[in-house]
């Protein structure tokens, strides 16, 4: 019994323990802290090195200038590539540039490693980009050569002086024998190519310059000596038809040059390789094919100092010289009178046209129909990357200054204006252009009061009625300065001769007078002149551009006289030539040409102004033409003395 009871109790205890175990919650335990697994550090990787220069992956770029037949040069250059690789292991890739300047700029930008440069091209590249002289070419055993002047045998040209008035061809503005030294030769012999030749052109290459003479396209040309030999196989009679008139001084031969920064070991290997190639028969044949080279030799930069000295003697500043083989681009923005205004737009454009004939210049004009066109036309020239932008007239002053300041690398010139142009209280950019000189702008101004003074003196001497008149297009300084000088000239005549000639249309003391407020409407000029003639004037000076032609038409109908302005109206508007007593000349064409020439020669200086005067012949009066026989005795001598006195500062010509 006791055993059964014990057994039952044991079972109950076991069951109780099981139940407790099933229903009880376990005591919580803190989890182990999280430990991030370390990210394995990647093995460092070294980028592959760039391919070595002078290998198939990165060949040396070798470029030749187009001084002869391009295909012939290229064919020889490709053979030279192979010889260089065979001799040195260096890989070169040759090409022929479109211009001398392309090689210079390419070496400066480190896109061309080796340049076969003409002497002047080398000097420019050295002075601008510090290229390294590698070797100098040899021809006929000499490291120097000459330029020559070519003429047709049947031309009748026997001396350099005979070239005056002829059409002449240079090769390239960056050619030593085809431009720089011939230019110096002419200057040495009293010939100015910019003035004495009827026309100057550039052929781009020496053989082309010889052929231009052979084919009668020009009267004479410059080339290296003797460029005719290259053409002899194609033109067997070329030495009979084209003869040499003269030679220049000795010139160092063309060079092989390398860009700055080319590895020294590559340079040394290339130099020795070329010297070795030049000693082989195959190498000699290839060099002969390329540029008629007879050999290669070492040289120094000092050998080229005479080129620098010659450039300096000609007024060329090499450090500023653009030295391009494409034309300098010059753009003219007209005032509202139009390009054929018979006045200041036309006269300024003549300066551009003269530069197009005599300098390496491409010219273009954009006409302004209204004042809102000024900014648009200037912008167009800037976008087309013109080298010089010429704006014409007082009304373009603000726009010219604005764009010049925004584009400091573009050269500007403005006719009849200068900076600073502000006055007390004026707002820059609205009322005026700039309160300081602008470094990239050259103002072209004229003391037209000096010439107008002479015209006023003549008018006072020629009037039959005792009354002369003037009127302006607008009341702006470039107009009223004419009127001031005119009135002062009349008054001076009265003082000298005891007369009382009156001036109608302008009072310089009060700065008040008659204006059409227009430079275009010829009818307004007609109406204004009629009013002055009706008041008794028999001579009128209109200062209003094309508007003045309306006055000339009335003068022709009435048999009266007109004094033109800006240009000689007898030539520019001959339909009224019987009315012109004279014209007050503002020689803007000379000032414009001088400015373009300074750009071409690298001597352009902005921030300073040209002032045309009687002394420098920037202003003057035109001949009397049909009235020459009617001029009073002694008047010509009086005018000469007055001119001298104005230049000497003895006579005041304006308030």
Buried (B, 14 or more C-beta within 10 A) or exposed (E): EEEEEEEEEEEEEEEEEEEEEEEEEEEEEEEEEEEEEEEEEEEEEEEEEEEEBBEEEBBBBBBBBBBBBBEBBBEBBBBBBEBBBEBBEBBBBBBBBBBBBBBBBBBBEEEBBBBBBBBBBBBBBBBBBEBBBBBBBBBEEEBBBBBBBBBBEEBEBEEBEBBBEBBBBBBBBBBBBBBBBBBBBBBEEEBEBBEBBEBBBBBBBBBBBBBBBBEEBBBBBBBBBBBBEBBEEEBEEBBEBBBBBBBBEBBBBBBBBBBEEBEEEBBEBBBEBBBBBBEEEEBBEBBBBBBBBBBBEEBEBEBBEBBBEBBEEEEBBBEBBBBBBBBBBBBBBBBBBBBEBBBBBBBBBBBBBBBBBBBBBBBBBBBBEEEEBBBEBBBBBBEEEBBBBBBBBBBBBBBBBBBBBEBEEBBBBBBBBBBBBBEEEEEBEEEBBBEEBBEBBBBBBBBBBBBBBBBBBBBBBBBEBEBBBBBBBBBBEBBBBBBBBBBBBBBBBBEEEEEEBBBBBBEBEEEEBBBBEBBBBBEBBBBBBBBBBEEBBBBBBBBBBBBBBBBBBBBBEBEBBBBBBBBBBBBBBEEBBBBBBBBBBBBBBBBBBBBBBBBBBBEBEBEEBBBBBBBBEBBBBBEBBEBEEEBEEEBEEBBEEBBEEBBEEEBEBBE
